[in-house]
């Protein structure tokens, strides 16, 4: 399997990225399959359209039947929920670089991520119905202007006051509570479970599964999940949320997390 991946990586580098040097010991090779899937699989588009179609059905139901006078809100994450950062992952594979604040900030400042299929249409529809759209993202506040520009250029209905980046910690609870002061949240949409509730924060893999079972009635109703196998809390849970863990230990954690049912 490793030989096949190595051959594919070399072929891609030679054919499509002549400016990059071939890395025979690429530490980011494990990201190739997930990034290829995100960028090439029609199934990804189908899943994101499905997510936003369900979101519209749930919003229409609320518009028709919920008579609350409180203003409605839809809360969405940004990365891999409304905008696609898979090119950033592809660059890291080609350059044999892992995620770091410098290369991530450089990508954000380019402000050229594409929209996730279905996202612009749904959020524009929600806004047309008088629903406030809030973007709660864990991008750092320094990337505010570039993120706002990227969203506007893609046609998203975004207000400066409704774009909420991270100023402290990773938890989104405080920002969600801010929205709740004057709004009723109809839908929460994201690619990691902490986008929905703090119950998932800093939990291990087994606990995350149990908590997902506990909230099973909310998925497809109030919680709408978008696909992202490239990164996220699911991966950090494998590493016990120790981001600085060395590569060999990370690889060992990944292998121990595989279940061959022997």
Beta strands, then each sheet from edge to edge (+ up, - down):
strand 1: 71-76
strand 2: 83-84
strand 3: 114-115
strand 4: 132-140
strand 5: 163-166
strand 6: 183-190
strand 7: 223-225
sheet 1: 5+ 4+ 1+ 6+ 7+
sheet 2: 2+ 3-
end
